[in-house]
Amino acid sequence: MQFRDIIGQHDIKRQLIQTVQENRISHARLFLGPEGAGCLPLALAYAQYISCENRTATDSCGECASCRKYSRLIHPDLHFSYPFFARHKDDTALSFIEEWRDAFLSNPYLGLDEWRNQLDAENKQANINIAECHQIIKKLSLKPFESEYKVLIMWLPEYLDKAGNTLLKIIEEPPQKTLFLLVAQSQDQILNTILSRTQLIKVPRLKDQDVKEFLINKFHIQDEQAARITYLSEGNVQTAINLSKEESNNNFGLFTDWLRMCFTNRGIQVIEFAETASRMGRENQKNFLRYGTKLLREVMMLLSGAEDLVHLPQNEKAFAENFKRSADLAKTEALVSELEKAHYHIERNANPKILFLDVSLQFIKILKFNTLPRGTQYIYT
């Protein structure tokens, strides 16, 4: 993984390169950022740059023996640790290394859900267990085989739990020329004793333009569709990839048709919509509900007078302008609440046909009969 292969994050790249050039390589760094922002590929590119035999002022060479091994994740001085779904108490990350290599090389921006799908997770909980912590200590106590540094990249240290205390001493006083690169999404879930021993690098969410350019170049999709996917993904490349793989991505048309049939109380069409939505598949249903939630939140911003903060493709913007003429904050907030509850229940395997029919009936009550659920924040004046 070279820096040039990473989407956006140009300031972070320059910062990391500068630390190597100025010989300020910290033995423990924590890359902290939201899912899909590129923390994991940044950590790997940084490790590859440090180990490169012919690095340049801007990147690793990509051609030396070290870089070739890094590109396949088989360098003997590169180690990974990550959450896994243990089948036995003695399982460690090495038990799943082939699956890990396949998953990462296919998509360096993968999230935990995608990693779970690579494994036979069943109903097991992901964690980094005590056996893995002992394995880390054991392999890092060895001298480097080829490079100047041994590197451990730990993905999602939030899943260490109390077992992480086993690593405190080696993180604070590591063997010579040993680097810990931790990649996390939630600072609050990391053990404070580990946080205090690392140098923090905050990685921001990706800019919309960077995600859009990635989608156009990677998947060769049209500009308008790329803008729509970017809008829904909120800077998360994994979400953007999932959306781009949909057979058809007409969330806008489907959602606006749904609102219109609820507003006009077309009962037969509402039932047919529930049938259609029930056959979309769980991930597409979740994406559809997320899309509707985001679109209506933009309408709420328009209703609140924050037009300058609204960034929508032309067709979505035209809809939002029209919708706000027949709705108000109270109605729109109530609609958003129903969508969020539906998303929650879809994640928990609710019957989709019953769920979408129920949400449709709630929409009709709100839009057609001006009946708001209890707890709606905004009230009529």
C-alpha positions in Angstrom: 0.0 0.0 0.0 1.5 3.3 -1.1 0.4 6.8 -0.1 -0.6 7.5 -3.7 -3.2 4.6 -3.5 -5.1 6.2 -0.6 -8.1 8.4 -1.2 -7.6 12.0 -0.1 -6.1 12.7 3.3 -3.3 14.7 1.8 -2.4 16.6 5.0 -2.2 13.4 7.0 0.1 11.8 4.4 2.4 14.8 4.5 2.5 14.7 8.2 3.5 11.0 8.3 6.1 11.4 5.6 7.7 14.3 7.5 8.0 12.3 10.7 10.1 9.7 8.8 12.2 12.2 7.0 12.9 14.1 10.3 13.6 10.8 12.2 10.7 11.4 14.5 9.2 7.9 14.3 7.1 7.3 17.4 7.1 3.7 18.7 3.3 3.8 19.2 0.8 5.7 17.1 -3.0 5.7 17.2 -4.8 6.4 13.9 -8.3 7.6 15.1 -11.0 8.2 12.6 -14.5 7.2 11.4 -15.1 4.0 9.5 -14.2 4.2 5.8 -12.0 7.3 6.3 -8.8 5.4 5.5 -7.1 4.9 8.8 -6.1 1.3 8.1 -4.5 1.9 4.6 -2.8 5.0 6.1 -1.2 2.9 8.8 0.0 0.3 6.3 1.3 2.9 3.8 3.2 4.5 6.7 4.7 1.1 7.7 5.7 0.4 4.1 7.3 3.8 3.7 9.4 3.3 6.9 10.5 -0.1 5.6 11.1 0.8 2.0 14.7 0.4 0.8 14.4 3.2 -1.8 11.8 5.6 -0.5 11.4 9.0 -2.2 10.4 12.3 -0.7 6.8 11.6 -1.3 6.2 7.8 -1.2 7.7 4.4 -0.9 9.2 3.1 -4.2 6.7 0.2 -4.6 9.4 -1.9 -6.4 12.0 -3.0 -3.8 11.8 -6.4 -2.1 10.2 -4.9 1.0 7.5 -3.0 -0.9 6.6 -6.1 -3.0 6.2 -8.1 0.2 4.2 -5.4 1.9 1.9 -5.2 -1.2 0.9 -8.8 -0.6 0.9 -8.5 3.3 3.6 -11.3 3.6 6.6 -9.3 4.9 8.1 -11.2 7.8 8.4 -8.1 9.9 4.8 -7.0 9.4 2.2 -8.3 11.8 -1.5 -7.8 12.1 -3.9 -8.0 15.0 -7.7 -7.6 14.6 -11.0 -8.7 16.1 -12.0 -12.2 15.2 -14.7 -14.7 16.1 -12.9 -17.4 18.0 -13.9 -21.0 17.5 -11.5 -22.2 20.3 -10.0 -20.3 23.2 -6.5 -20.7 21.8 -7.4 -19.1 18.4 -5.4 -16.0 17.5 -5.3 -13.6 14.6 -2.9 -16.0 12.8 -5.8 -18.5 12.7 -7.5 -16.2 10.2 -4.6 -14.6 8.4 -5.5 -15.9 5.0 -9.0 -14.6 5.3 -7.6 -11.3 6.5 -5.2 -10.9 3.6 -8.0 -11.7 1.1 -10.4 -9.2 2.8 -7.8 -6.4 3.0 -6.4 -6.8 -0.4 -9.9 -6.7 -1.9 -10.8 -3.6 0.0 -8.5 -1.7 2.4 -11.5 0.3 3.6 -13.4 -2.6 5.0 -15.5 -2.3 8.1 -16.3 -4.9 10.8 -19.5 -6.0 9.1 -17.6 -6.8 5.9 -14.9 -8.6 7.9 -17.6 -10.6 9.7 -19.0 -11.6 6.3 -15.6 -13.1 5.4 -15.7 -15.5 8.4 -18.0 -18.1 9.7 -19.0 -15.7 12.6 -22.4 -17.3 13.4 -23.6 -15.5 16.6 -20.1 -15.1 18.1 -18.9 -11.7 19.4 -15.8 -10.2 17.8 -12.9 -9.6 20.2 -9.1 -9.7 20.6 -8.6 -12.3 23.2 -5.9 -13.0 25.8 -4.3 -15.7 23.6 -3.8 -13.1 20.9 -2.2 -10.7 23.3 0.3 -13.4 24.4 0.9 -14.2 20.7 1.7 -10.5 20.1 4.2 -10.4 23.0 5.9 -13.5 21.7 6.3 -12.5 18.1 7.5 -9.0 18.9 10.1 -10.2 21.3 12.0 -11.6 18.2 14.5 -9.6 16.3 13.6 -8.2 12.9 14.2 -10.6 10.0 14.7 -8.2 7.1 13.8 -4.6 7.9 15.1 -2.2 10.4 11.7 -2.2 12.2 9.2 -4.8 13.3 5.6 -3.4 12.8 2.4 -4.5 14.5 -0.8 -3.0 13.0 -3.7 -3.5 15.4 -7.1 -2.9 13.8 -9.9 -1.9 16.2 -8.2 -2.0 19.6 -11.6 -1.2 21.0 -12.2 -5.0 21.0 -9.3 -5.7 23.4 -11.4 -5.3 26.5 -9.5 -6.0 29.7 -7.1 -8.3 27.9 -5.4 -5.2 26.6 -3.8 -4.6 30.0 -1.5 -7.6 29.1 0.1 -5.4 26.4 0.7 -2.3 28.5 4.3 -3.0 29.3 5.4 -3.9 25.7 3.6 -0.9 24.3 5.3 1.4 26.9 8.7 -0.2 26.7 8.8 -2.1 23.4 11.8 -4.0 22.1 14.2 -2.0 20.1 13.0 -0.9 16.6 9.4 -2.1 17.2 6.4 0.0 16.1 2.8 -0.3 17.3 0.3 1.2 14.9 -3.2 1.1 16.3 -6.2 1.9 14.1 -9.4 2.8 15.9 -12.9 4.4 15.3 -14.0 5.1 18.9 -11.7 6.8 21.4 -14.1 6.3 24.3 -14.0 2.5 23.9 -10.2 2.2 24.1 -8.6 1.4 27.4 -7.3 4.7 28.9 -4.1 2.9 29.8 -3.4 2.2 26.2 -4.5 5.7 25.0 -2.0 7.3 27.3 0.9 5.3 25.8 0.2 6.3 22.1 0.7 9.3 20.0 -2.7 10.3 18.5 -3.3 11.1 14.8 -6.9 12.2 14.2 -8.0 11.3 10.7 -11.1 13.3 9.5 -13.9 11.9 7.4 -13.2 12.0 3.7 -14.2 15.0 1.7 -17.2 14.4 -0.6 -15.2 15.4 -3.7 -12.6 12.8 -2.9 -15.2 10.1 -2.5 -17.0 11.1 -5.7 -13.8 11.1 -7.8 -13.0 7.6 -6.4 -16.4 6.3 -7.4 -16.1 7.7 -10.9 -12.6 6.4 -11.5 -13.1 3.0 -9.8 -16.6 2.0 -10.9 -16.9 4.3 -14.0 -20.4 5.5 -12.9 -22.1 8.6 -14.1 -21.4 11.9 -12.3 -25.0 12.3 -11.0 -25.1 8.8 -9.6 -21.7 9.3 -8.0 -22.9 12.5 -6.4 -26.0 10.7 -5.0 -23.9 7.8 -3.6 -21.4 10.3 -2.1 -24.2 12.2 -0.4 -25.5 9.0 1.2 -22.1 7.6 2.2 -21.1 10.6 4.4 -17.4 10.1 3.7 -17.4 6.4 4.3 -15.7 4.6 1.4 -17.1 1.2 2.5 -20.6 2.5 2.4 -20.0 4.1 -1.0 -18.7 0.8 -2.4 -21.7 -1.1 -1.1 -24.1 1.4 -2.7 -22.2 1.4 -6.0 -22.7 -2.4 -6.2 -26.4 -2.2 -6.0 -28.1 -3.5 -9.2 -30.2 -0.4 -9.4 -29.7 2.8 -7.4 -33.0 4.7 -7.7 -33.5 5.5 -4.0 -34.5 9.0 -4.9 -37.3 8.0 -7.3 -38.6 5.2 -5.0 -38.5 7.4 -1.9 -40.3 10.4 -3.4 -42.9 8.1 -5.0 -43.5 6.6 -1.6 -44.0 10.1 0.0 -46.5 11.1 -2.7 -48.6 8.0 -2.4 -48.7 8.5 1.4 -49.6 12.1 1.0 -52.5 11.3 -1.3 -53.5 8.2 0.7 -53.4 5.8 -2.2 -54.0 2.6 -0.3 -53.5 -0.1 -3.0 -50.3 1.5 -4.1 -49.0 1.7 -0.6 -49.6 -2.1 -0.2 -47.8 -2.7 -3.5 -44.9 -0.5 -2.3 -44.6 -2.6 0.9 -44.4 -5.7 -1.2 -41.7 -4.2 -3.4 -39.7 -3.0 -0.5 -39.9 -6.4 1.2 -38.0 -7.9 -1.7 -35.2 -5.4 -1.8 -32.9 -7.3 0.6 -31.8 -6.2 4.0 -28.8 -4.1 3.1 -30.7 -2.3 0.3 -33.6 -1.7 2.7 -31.2 -0.2 5.2 -29.6 2.0 2.5 -33.0 3.1 1.3 -34.1 4.2 4.8 -30.7 5.9 5.4 -31.2 7.8 2.2 -34.7 9.0 3.1 -33.5 10.0 6.5 -30.7 12.1 5.1 -32.9 13.7 2.4 -35.5 14.8 5.0 -32.8 16.1 7.3 -31.8 18.4 4.4 -35.4 19.5 4.1 -35.4 20.3 7.9 -32.3 22.5 7.3 -34.2 24.4 4.5 -37.2 24.8 6.8 -34.8 26.2 9.5 -33.4 28.8 7.1 -30.0 27.1 6.7 -30.0 27.0 2.9 -26.2 27.7 2.8 -25.6 24.3 4.5 -27.6 22.3 2.1 -25.6 20.5 -0.5 -27.8 18.3 -2.8 -27.7 17.1 -6.4 -30.1 19.1 -8.6 -33.0 16.7 -8.5 -32.9 16.2 -4.8 -32.7 19.9 -4.2 -35.7 20.6 -6.4 -37.7 18.0 -4.5 -36.6 19.5 -1.1 -37.7 22.9 -2.2 -41.1 21.6 -3.3 -41.6 19.4 -0.2 -41.0 22.2 2.3 -44.0 24.0 0.8 -46.3 21.3 2.0 -44.6 20.3 5.2 -43.2 21.9 8.3 -40.5 21.1 10.9 -43.0 19.1 13.0 -44.1 16.8 10.2 -40.6 16.4 8.8 -39.1 15.5 12.2 -41.9 13.0 12.7 -41.1 11.4 9.3 -37.4 11.2 10.2 -38.2 9.5 13.5 -40.3 6.8 11.8 -37.5 6.1 9.3 -34.9 5.9 12.1 -37.1 3.4 14.0 -37.6 1.4 10.8 -33.9 1.2 10.2 -33.4 0.0 13.8 -35.9 -2.8 13.3 -34.6 -3.8 9.9 -31.2 -4.4 11.5 -32.9 -6.7 14.0 -34.5 -8.8 11.3 -38.1 -7.4 11.5 -40.5 -8.7 8.9 -39.9 -6.1 6.1 -43.4 -6.3 4.5 -45.2 -5.6 7.8 -42.6 -3.0 8.8 -42.9 -1.0 5.5 -46.7 -1.2 5.6 -46.7 0.1 9.2 -44.3 3.0 8.3 -46.5 3.8 5.3 -49.6 4.1 7.6 -47.6 6.4 10.0 -46.6 8.5 7.0 -50.3 8.8 5.9 -51.3 9.9 9.4 -48.6 12.6 9.4 -48.8 13.9 5.9 -52.5 13.4 5.1 -54.2 13.8 8.4 -51.7 16.0 10.2 -51.5 13.6 13.2 -48.1 13.8 14.9 -46.8 11.1 17.3 -46.2 11.9 20.9 -42.8 13.3 21.6 -42.4 15.3 18.4 -40.0 18.0 19.2 -41.5 20.8 17.1 -45.0 21.9 17.6 -47.4 24.0 15.6 -47.6 27.7 16.5 
